[in-house]
Amino acid sequence: MTRTRYAVALLALSLSLAGVAGCSPAPAVDGSRVPASAGASGASASTLPVEGDLDVRVEVVASGLEHPWDLGFLPDGRVLVTERPGRLKLLSSAEPGASVTQVEADLADVGARGEGGLMGLLVQPDFASSRAFLTCRTHDVGGSLRDIRIVRWQLAADGSAATRLGDVLTGLPVASGGRHSGCRMAIDDTGALLVGTGDTAVGSIPQDRTSLGGKVLRVSLQTGEGLADNPFATSADANERRVLSYGHRNIQGITVDAEGEVITAEHGPSFDDEVNQIRAGGNYGWDPSRGGEQTAYDESVSMTDIARFPDAVPARWTSGETTQAICAVAVLGGDAWPGLDGALVVTALKGAKLLVLPRRDGEVTAVKVPPQSNGPFGRLRAARVGPDGALYVSTSNGSDDQVLRITPAT
């Protein structure tokens, strides 16, 4: 978002986001509706069946990887890759048949447990001069997970090693088994660092603005501190000053579109994976504590509980009665994707497919599933658009995982 749009969003928040609950419902992947268990508190999902085939060409860039979690493109054409068990790899190029080498780095304190480990990767915009990049990881101390933190690194000129420069942000909550760890990063159009986080399966965290879990954070890329134009910038609590939006379950993808809008992809429980467009200060309505009434993690509640939170921001798209376990989200654009400029593409882990969501005026208008991506590569995790406009996706099967290059079929 631009600073102007932040001001507009904050004004809307001060007016209690009047009329949000009456926005048009979010379309579902399978033409289904929100399950009955969500009841009247659920934001309903309208029918939107999968449209025809979208043919694509899939090429294998590299293989032999283990749970490649995220990708980062370097100015010289090489590609950095994080592997969840706690390794950094460097691809010689983004072309099919690229070679893979290990980047030596001190990653001994990465706690690779459950959904946690070495996760999000962000190449800094000034990489050409600084050679700096960020990783997001679960942090292990003495065999126990301490927190989730963002670390800054500097890559050697030859790519053989990375030196740890220091922590950018620490103290993100973590579950002992790594559940709902988040944690992907992006840069917005003001240069701020955005971080999507998970709620660590603790019911009180999503609605607690002093916790960094279950949130979209917006912080300084240099210091990790909250920014002066954030929605809760005047709070006495440093964590709340970092919050851009709250009430999230487990954000697995975050990106910024050509209009500067922040888009996230989020895991639902057994229903309603969500793609959201982020409003500054917005509450996205996930509250498994039921307002503090439940000490357990109640996953039967709606992903967007508009009965408890009438001003909760509805999703732009949901998966309806099923879950695809969606992961990363990217924005297609330019001449590389004719007719799909501005479309969202979402990877699915359980669903083992790509979901392409064309948009008009920010609204999702269709769901397209390229048949070439539907099943043969298994679980799909990372999604990044490369400098060439092609879509790059990673598999996450745990054995001989791949980085794929995807372009429209011609």
Secondary structure by P-SEA (a helix, b strand, c coil): ccaaaaaaaaaaaaacccccccccbbbbcccccccccccccccccccccccccbbbbbbbcccccccccccccccccbbbbbbccbbbbbbcccccbbbbbbbbcccccccccccccccccccccccccccbbbbbbbbbccccccccbbbbbbbccccccccccccccccccccccccccbbbbbbcccbbbbbbbbcccccccccccccccccbbbbbcccccccccccccccccccccccccccccccccccccccbbbbbbbbbcccccccccccccccccccccccccccccccccccccccccccccccccccccccccccbbbbbbcccccccccbbbbbbccccbbbbbbbccccccccccccccccccccccccccccccbbbbbbccccbbbbbbbcccc
